[in-house]
Amino acid sequence: MTQWVIDEERVRDAMDRVVERTFRMDFEWDWPAGVAFYGVCEAYAATGKAEYLERVKQWVDENLEEGLPKLSVNGVSVGHTLLTLHRETGEERYLETAVRMAEYLQKEAPRFGDGILQHTVNSETHVFPEQAWVDTLFMAGYFLLRIGAHLGRTEFFEDGLRQYHGHEELLQDPVTNLYYHGWDNIGRNHMSGVFWARGNAWAALTMARALAIVPVTHPSFMIIDGSLRDQLSALVRLQDESGLWHTVLDDPTSPLETSGSAGIAAALLTRGRLYRKQARRALDGILSRIADDGSVTGVSAGTAVMKDAEGYKKVPAKRVQGWGQGLALTFLAEALRAKDNPY
């Protein structure tokens, strides 16, 4: 097996630049901030750099002064940052706000089927009746799991697991083991039927994180572990020579996409020695896409479940995006931590 030896100075320098560029962006209380600041918190956890957390705290404090906006499944993703701030500072207002967000998911957010959260965004015009999107695993499922574990509240924890299992049943293809982007429960189909890179990153990353929280004695552990095992086995066989993955995973004519690649690679690293060769290749590819000013390039714009594969291929990747910054930071943080994992 390949040893995990990397140029830590290069990784830390890239991380500094990405964090700095992230705080030159303007965010609302919504999922771009949720993913961006999750990544900054991961960078803080991996390096101990207090200035990373202090800048996140300043943003959250300023926004809490304005009060919470109308919530959505996507908007709840900021709760990840609140949980980190509560753990690190002990300030109860962060936890109180996170609990309000979790209670919104349980009591107000629309659901269908066996309690599966309908994908919702902060928009009155964009509504997706009885649709499950894989994005929800990061935005809400993983958040419910984290807050449930943090507080010892079984109702949150088990609801998070319900989202993992429900989305696996609806979205993981039993033949390829890849995750579809979405499921239309009314039409009973996967809509475009596309295996989208960032969508598979949402699934892989959050399943990997869940396995660090769910006790091995809980029946859900082996369900999530099996889903992730088979998905990663499929994903490594689709990795491009550049170390990245195509935005339509099984279409090599589609663009290589950085944010999805970073999320997938972070999940690979949590499997220890098994996928270090592929993770090293991904590290080179992702570092090559971080500009001198810290902009993570080659990140596709916010993407609905498109009509077909051509729709995904035409999503622009010109702008700097919060989710690109956050997922790159998450991977770089995992790259620094991997040296401590001998397995």
N, C-alpha and C positions, 0 to 999 in steps of 0.2 A: 504493500500500500504506500501511496505517496505521502511523505511528511508535509505538514503544513508550516512552511517557512516562507514568510512574505517580507516585503520591504515596509516595515511598520511606519517608518518616518514618512514614506510616500503616502500611505493610507491616511495617516493622521493629518498630513498637510491637505490632502483632498477633502477630508472631513471638515477641517477648519474653513476652507473656501466655500464648501457647500452650505454650511451653517450660516456663514456671513451673507452669502447671496440670498438665502431663504429669508433672512430678516430685512432684506431690501425689497421684499414683496409685500403687498397689502392683502390681508385676508379678512373675510367675513367669518362668522361662527358657522362653518359648514365643512364639508368633507375635505376640500383642499387644505384647510388648516388642520383638520383632524389627522390627515396622513403626514403632512409636513412636520407637525410638531411631535407626532409619534416618533418620527425619525430622529428629531433633535433629542428627544428624551432617551432614545436608544443610544445615540452618540454620547450623551451624558453618562449613561450607565456603563458604557464601555471604557470611557476615558476618565471619568470623575471630574471633568472640567465644569466648575461651578458656574462659569459665565454662560454656558449653554442653557442650563436650567433657569438661571436668573432672567434671561431674555424671554424665555417662554412664559415665566411667571409674570413678567411685566405685561405681555400681551393679554394673558388671561385676566389679570387684575383690571386692566383698562376696559375689557369687554364685559366683565361682570358688573362693573359700575353702570353699564347701560342696561343691564338686565338681559335675560335669555330671550332670543327671538323665538318665533314659532318653530317647533321642532319637527324633524323628519328622521327617518331611519338613517339617512346619510349624515345629517347634522349631528347625530348622537356620537359620531366618531371622535369629536373633541373630548368626549369623556375619558378616552385613554390618557390624555394629558392631565386631566383633573386627578385621576387616580395616582399618577406618578407624583404630582405636586403634593397630594395629601400624604403619600408615603414619605416623601422627603422633607416636608415642612411641618406636618402635623396640623396644619390649619384646617379646621372643620368646614369652612365655607366651600372648599373644593369638593369635599366628600358630599356635603349637602346638595350641591349642584349636580354631582354625578348621580346621586340617588334619584333626584327629580327626573333626570334623563332616563334612567333605568325604569322608573315607574311609568314614564310616558310610553316606553316600549311595551310594557306589560298591560297597561290599562287603556291606552288610546290608539296606538299604532294599528293600522288595518292589517288583518290576517286572513288567511284562507286555509282550507284543508285541515291538517292536524296541527293548527297553531303556527303555521309558517308565516313569517313576516312578509307582507307585500312591500316590494321596493318602493320607497317614497323619497322625494327630493324636495328641496325648499323652493317649490314653484307651484302656483295654482293652475298653471296651464299644462304642465307635463305630469300626467297621471297614468299609471300603469296598472289597471285593475287585475288583481289576482295574478300578478307576475312575480316570480322569484328570480332575483339576479344574484349571481355569485358574489358580487360586491358586498352584499349584506353580511357575509361571513366576517369580514373585517370590521365593517361599520358598526354592526350591532351584535352579531353572535359572539364574537370574541370579547367585546366590551361586557356583555352580560356575564360571560364566564369569568372575566377578570374581577368585576365588582362583586360577583357572588362569592368568589374565593377570598377577596379582600375583606369582606364583611362577615363571612360565614353564613350568608343568606342563601339557603338551598333553593328558594323559588327563583332567584336570579340565575344561579348556577345551572339548574336543570333546564331552565328556559334557553340558556345559551347552548346547552347540549342538544336541545330540541332543534335549534336552528342548524347546527352542524349536521345532524342526522337527516333532517328534512331536506336540506339542500343537497346532500349527497344522493339521496334517493331520487331526487328530481333532475339533478344536473350531471352526475358522473356517468359517463358512457360506459356500459359494461364490456364493450369490445375494446376500445382504445384506452380506457381508464382516464382519459382527459375529461375536464369539466367543460360543459357547454356554458355559454354566457348567461342564458336565461331560459325560463320555462313559462309558458302561457297556460295557466290552469283552465281558462275558459276554452281556448282552442285545443288544449291537450297536445301541445307540441313545443319544440325547442326554438320556434320562430326561425331565425336565420340558420340555426344548427351549426354555428361556428365555434371552434375551439380557440378562444381569444387568449393571447399571452397574459395580459394583465389580469384577466379573470382567473386564469389558472394560478397566477401568483397570489391573488387574494385567498384562494382556497389552500394552496400549499403552505404559505406563510402562516396562516391562522391555525391550520391543523398542527403544524410543527410547534407553534406556541402553545396550543391547547395541551399537547402531550407533556409539557412542563408543569401543567396545572392540575390536570385530571389524575387522580390516584390510579396507579396501575391495577388496583383491586376493583376499580369501578368498571362495570361492563362496557361503558362507552370508550374506555381507553383503547381496547383492541379494535373496536369499530373504526375509530379515527385513525389509529395506527395502520390498519390495513388499507384504508382508502388512500392515505398519504403514500404508503409504500408503493402501491401499484401506480399511482399518479406520477411519482418521481421517476420510477423505472421507465415510464413512457416518455417523460419530458427529457431525460438525458439523451435519449436517442433522436431527439429533434433539435438538439443544440447545434447552432451554426459554428463553423470553424473559427469565427470571430469571437466566440464565447457567449454571444447573445442568442436570443430567440426571435423568431419572426412573429409579427403581431397576429397573423393567422398561423397558428403553430405548425400546421401540416401543409402550408402553402409557401414554399421557398421563394416565390415571386413577390410575396408581401414584404413590407419594410421590416427591418430589424428594429426592435423597440426596447428602449432602455429601462423603463420603469418595471415592466413585466419581467424582464430579464433579472433585474435586481431582486425582486421579490422571490422569484423561483430560486435564484442562487442562494439567497439567505436560507431558504428552506433546505436546500441541499446540504449546507454546512452543518445544520443541526443533526444530520445523520452521521456525523463523525467522519471516520476515515473512508467510508464507502464511496463518497462522491467528491473527494478532494481534488482529483484531477479535473473534473468538470467545473468545480467551483473556482479553481485557480485560473482556468481559461476564462471564466466569467469575470473574474476580478480584473484581468487585463483588459477585457472588452469594455467593462463599465468605466474603469479609470480613463480609458481613451476617449470617453464621451463626456468627461467633466472638463469644462472650459477653464481657462486661467482665472476667470472671475467667479468660479464656483457654480456656474449654470450647468445643470444636467441636461444634455442635449439629446435629441432623438426620442423625445417623450411624446406619445400621442395625446391629443386633446381629450377632454372628457367625452366618453363614448357610450352612447345608448346601445341597446341591442339593435344592431343595424339590420337592414332587410336581407343582406346577403354578404358574401365574402368581399365583394368589390367595395361595398360600403366601408368596411373596416380598412381596406387598403387605401382609401381616399381620405381617411381622417388625418388632418394636418398634424405635423410634429414640429412646427416652427418655433413655438413659444416655450418659455420656461414655465413649468407647472409645479404646483405644490406637491402633488403626489410623486412626481419624478424626483424632487429633492428628498422627500421623506423616505421613499423606498430605497434610493441610493444610500442614504445615511444608515438605514436599517441593515443593509448588506455590509457596508463598510464596518459597522459596529460588530456584526457577527464575524467578520473576517478577523478583527482584533481579538475577539473572544475565543476563536477556534483553536488557538495555540494551547489553550488550557483543557481541551477535550482530547484525551488520548485514544478514545474509542473509534 
